């Protein structure tokens, strides 16, 4: 058992693989190797990265945490999942959800990121954010897509011959020679793009 740095294992759930540290073959003489260090739980059948018992950074979001019980007689390793989390994301889309009916209490004592996918009702959005702030969250960050920014309000030397990424993606979707709901696809692309901008690596 140790706090080891072994290459070839996932460092977090986003599939970032460690490419430095000890080679796996260093530990082949042992029946079982258990290690901390990487926050994500993974194994190759012999080397077990146990992961963290609780969330520490945003990279730990939506990645199950817990502790382990090792039976020294049977050599069985049992994981006990920690049901408590401190990070949560809200994909705000008032075209599909009425946020007046959302249970705000579930976000109490958490770090929250509100990823804005669609915000048509400004009053509803303001009320929702206000309720989030009042429910005693640790932090509320709003990640917003500014695709509707009017280029006329920005100086010509900045906008000349340039387009933002989401505009280019929307144009690409519009030009696809396929028979599908392109507005729905653009909505999905916008969600993925916004989330990608927000990755904490």
VENJOCOR-V769179 format. One record per run of one state. SS is the DSSP state (~ for helix, > for strand, _ for the rest). FROM is the first residue (numbers start at 1). LEN is the number of residues. If there is no record, write none. Layout:
ss->SS from->FROM len->LEN
ss->SS from->FROM len->LEN
//
This chain:
ss->_ from->1 len->1
ss->> from->2 len->1
ss->_ from->3 len->3
ss->> from->6 len->1
ss->_ from->7 len->3
ss->> from->10 len->1
ss->_ from->11 len->6
ss->> from->17 len->1
ss->_ from->18 len->4
ss->> from->22 len->1
ss->_ from->23 len->1
ss->~ from->24 len->4
ss->_ from->28 len->5
ss->> from->33 len->3
ss->_ from->36 len->6
ss->> from->42 len->2
ss->_ from->44 len->3
ss->> from->47 len->3
ss->_ from->50 len->8
ss->~ from->58 len->3
ss->_ from->61 len->5
ss->> from->66 len->5
ss->_ from->71 len->6
ss->> from->77 len->5
ss->_ from->82 len->5
ss->> from->87 len->7
ss->_ from->94 len->5
ss->~ from->99 len->3
ss->_ from->102 len->2
ss->~ from->104 len->4
ss->_ from->108 len->3
ss->> from->111 len->8
ss->_ from->119 len->3
ss->~ from->122 len->13
ss->_ from->135 len->4
ss->> from->139 len->5
ss->_ from->144 len->7
ss->~ from->151 len->3
ss->_ from->154 len->2
ss->~ from->156 len->4
ss->_ from->160 len->5
ss->~ from->165 len->10
ss->_ from->175 len->7
ss->~ from->182 len->16
ss->_ from->198 len->4
//
